[in-house]
């Protein structure tokens, strides 16, 4: 069911021509597919805007709509905008796609030819261990992508010659076809020039090495500075380090996917490191001194008598640096009390004797047990 045209444009019924036009231009750019790449309704929304504007911007059709609603538009010659392509509609109202420059050089109000295609984005993977991920590392990666042809220096033209303005589009990179819309003026359909393929220029004598493309496939080495604190699955974007574009076009980007292998000592939890300290029930009961490994030097830990399974000892700022930020996470040491198995007869007798001598006081929890438990879950 169609929405009220005034609601579509977000204006009051007494809005003037300038206000209607201003609202339409703002909303039209808002619903451009390049701005909403994940919204399948963007083009439909724009066509709805175009129809609303076409009606309300004309005094005759607006008066008929105000008086009779949608029924008043029958026989008024309002075009069916659902049948038009998106870029065609932009040509009708704006004289070109204002986002064309972003997508490949651009025609329209920002000027310039449609342009050669932008270079390809390339993704590579870099494998790291935990220490490299925590402290950062410089790593060389091999990138297989297009590079500018060294023979023609990326122009696509044979050395000693050059590129010429395209005679078919006059150097704009786009051709225009004009047809009548009856009482609604002219409909201008703009398309990429078939001769120069949107570049605005042609090569009479192409480079023999790259066959006029200005590019060739090659493998090159790129040094990647992996920042401290990167985590498994995160990507780095190196702008302009991907594949070379066509003549005059910008290169693509290089994406570096970080893969951090497991560590035998630590588990990573965000910016915190977690270490499991195994100790016997005797060590836990009597207390002990233990050496805890850390990535930047060992730590001596003194355990009080009666240490409990699951107790957590926290060492501030001994974890992972905050990626592209300040500070570090913590090192959390979790106590794991092991229970003996495969007991001999004498060991069993000693444990039974210990149990006989035990009282409720031996197993009484600390006064702050619940607080410590809550704190452990907050770590």
N, C-alpha and C positions, 0 to 999 in steps of 0.2 A: 504494500500500500504506500502511495506517495506521501511524502511529508509536505507540510506547508512550506512554500518557497521562502517566506520570511524567516521561518525557523531554520531552514537549511542554511541561509546566509547569516543568521544570527543578528538580524536587524528588526527594528520596530516597523509597524505598518506605515508610519508616517515618515520613514527614512527618506532622505533626499538622494539624488542621483550620485553625488560624490561619496556619500557614506556607503551606499550599496556597492559601488565600484571598489572602494577601499577594502571593504569586508571580503568581497569576492577574491581579490588578488591575494590577500593574506591567507585565506583558507585554501585557495588553489595551490599555493606553494606548500602549505602545511600537509596536504594530502598527496604530494608528489611521491611516486613509488620509490624513488631513490632515498627519500627521507624515511619511508616506511617499508623497508625491504621485506619485513616479515608479516605485513598486513595485506592479505589477499583482497580486502575491501577498498584499498586506497583508490584504485582506478574507478570503481563504481561510485565512490563518494565524490570524486572529482566530476564525473559525468552528471551527477545529481546537482552539484554546484553550478556547472555550466548551463544546465537547463533552467535552473532558478534564476540565474543572472540574465539569461537571454530573454526571459519573460519580463522580469522586473526592471530591466534597463530600457525597455521600450515603452513609451507612454501608452500606446494603443493596447498592447497585450497586457500591460499591468492593469489598466482600467477594466479590461474584460475579466481578468483574474480576480480583481478586488470585488467585482460585482457578482460574478457567477461561479467563481472558483475554477476548478479544472475543466468543468463543462464549458465555460466561457472561452476556452482556448481552442475548441474544435473549429477547424476551418480557418484558423489564424495563420497557418503555415509555420508553426514552431517546429524546427528540425528535431528528429529523433536522435539525440546525442548518444544513445546507447549503441548506435551502429558505428560511431566514429572511433578511431584509434586515439590513444592518449596523446601522442606527440602531435597528431593532427589538430586536436582540440587546443593545444597550447599555441599552435600557429594561428588559429582563428582569433584567439583573444590576446595573445602576447607577441605574435610575430616570431615565434621560435621558442624552443624549449629552454627555459632559463637555467636548467641544470645540465645542459649539453656539455658545457665546458668542463664540468666535473667528470662526466663520463668518458670524455675522450677528446677534448679540445673545444667543442662547443660552437654552436652558431648562436642566433638569438641575440638578446640585448646585451650580453656580455662581450660580444664581438669575437672575431677569430674564426678560423675555419674549423670544420668538424674535427679535423686532426687525425693523425695516425693513431693506431691502437696503443694504449698504454701497455707497458711491459707486464709480463706474467708475475704473479706472486709465487714465491717458492718457499717450501717448508723443508727444513732439515732437522735431524734429531741429534742431540748431544747427550752422551751418557756420562753421568757423574756418580761419584760416591758421596757419602754423607758429608765428609769433611770438605770436599769441593763445593757442595751445595751450601754449606754453612758459611764458609769464609770467602766464597767466590773464586773464580779461576779464569784464566785466559785460555781459550781453546780454539784451535784452527779447525774449520769444517770445510768439506769439499762441496761446492755448489755447482750443480749441472743446470745451466740456464742459458738464455740468449745473451750475447754480448754484442756491442757495437762492432760492425765490420771494420777491421783495421785498414783494409784497402781503400774504401771510399769514406772512411771516418764517419760511418753511420748515415750518410746521405742517400745511399742507394744508387747514386749516379757513378758512371764510369769516371775514373780519375781524369781530370782535365775538362770535364763537362759539369753541368749542374742541373738542378731541378727547375722546371718551368711552371708558371701559373697554369692551372687547368683551364683549357678553353671552353669546356662544357659548363662549368659552374662559376667561372670567373674568379677562382681562387677562394671561394667560400666553403667548398667541400660539400655543399648541399644544393639540390635542385628543387625548384618550386613549381607546382602545378596549380593553376587558379581555375576554379569553377564557380558557378553562380549558386547562391542560396535563395534565389527569388527575392522577396522583400527584405531579406536579412543580410544583404550585401554579398560579399565574395567569400568562398571557402578556399583556403590556401592549404594545399597538402605539400609538406616538405619531406624530402627523403635524402638519404646519403647519395652523393654523386656516384654513379656507376663507373665513371671513367677513372677518377682519381681515388675512389673508395674512401672519400671523406677527408683526404689529406690536403686538398686545395692546390696541390701541385703534382706534376707528373715527371717521369724520367724518360727522356727520348733514347738515351743510351745507358741501359742498366749496367751496374757493376757486375763483372763476370764472376767475382768471388761469392757474392751474396745474392746474385740474381735480382738485384734491385730492392731487396727487402731492407737493407741497411743493417741486418743482423745475421749472426751465425751462432750455432750451438757450440758451447765450450764448457769445460770444467775449470773452475777457478777456486782458489783458496781464500776464504774469508776468516779473519780473526774476530772471534766473538768474545766480548768481555762479559762473562756470566756474573751477575751481581750477587753479593753475599745475601743469603737468606732465601734463595729461590727454592721452590718446592716441586715435587714430582708432578708432571702434567702441566706446569705453567709454560707460557710461551713468551718469548722475547720478539719484539718487532723492530727490525732494522729498516727504517724507511729508505727507499731508493736503492736497496742492495739486492733486489731480486733481478728478474730478467729485464734486459734492455727493451725499451719501447721502439716503435717505428720512428722514422725520421721526424725529429722535432717533438716527439712525445716523451713523457717522463717514464722512468723505469718503474717496475713493480717493487714490492717490498719483500724482504726476506724474513720469514718466521722461523724461530729456533725453538723447537720443542725440547724441554728439559725432561730427562728420564733419570731419576735418582734411584740407585740400587739399594737394596736392604742392607742394614748394618748389623753386625753380629752383637754389638754391645747395646745400642740404643734404639728405642722406638721414637718416632717423631710425632708430636701432637701439636700441630700448629707451629708456634715458635718455641714450644717447650720440648725438651728432651726427657725421656723417661728411661731410667736404668733400674733393673731388677737386681737387688742384692740378696743372694741366697745365704742363709745362715742356719745352723743347726738349732734345735730347740734348746740345747745346752747353752750355746752362745747367746741366744735370745734371752734365756732366763738369767744368766750370770752377767751379761753385758760383755762388750768387747770393743776393740778398735779395728776398724776396717778401712781399706784404701779403695776409694771410689774413683773410677776413671772419668775424666772429663776431656772434652776436645782440646782444651787449652791448658792441660796440666792436671795431675791427679789431686784428689781431695782426701784428706784424712777425716774420717767420721767416727766419732765416739758414741757408741750405743749404750744407753743406760740399761741396768738390769731390768728384766721384765718387759723388754721390747716385744711388741705384738705383731702378728702377721698383718700385713696391709698398712702398717704405719708408713707415713710418707715424710721424708726429710727433704726440705726444699732449699736449694741453693740459688739465690737470686742472681739474675744476669749471667748465668753460665750456660744458657741455651743458644737458640738460633737468633742471629740479628734480624731485626724487622726489615723486610725487603723494601729498599728505597725509602727507609724511614729512620727512626732513632730508637736506640735501646735494644735490648735483647730479651729473649724469653728466659725461662728458668730451667734448671736441671732438677728433676724430681726423682728421688731415690725411693723405690717402693720395697719394703722389707718382705721377703718371702721365707717363712720359717718352714724348713723341711722336717718331716717326721720320719724317724728311722724305720727301716723294714728289715726283714730276715734276721730277727733277733735270736741270739743264743740263749741258752737256759739261764746263765748267770745274769745277762742283761735283763731278761724278763723278770727275774727275781728282784733285781735292784729297782726296776720300775714299779713293781708291785709294792715293794717296801716303801718307796717314795710316795705312792698313792695312799698308803695306810697312814703315813705321817702328815699328809696334806690336810689343810683345813679350808674352810670357805674363804678365809683371808687371802690364801695363796692365789685364788682365782677371782678375787674381787676386782672389778674394773676400776680404772682411775676415775676420780671425781669428774674430770672433764672428758670422759670417753665419748659421749654423744657429740660434744662440741668438736672433738678431733675427727669424729666420723663425718660430720657435716663438712668440715674443712677439707677432708680428703676428697669428697665429691665435688667440691668447688674448685679444686686444683686444675 
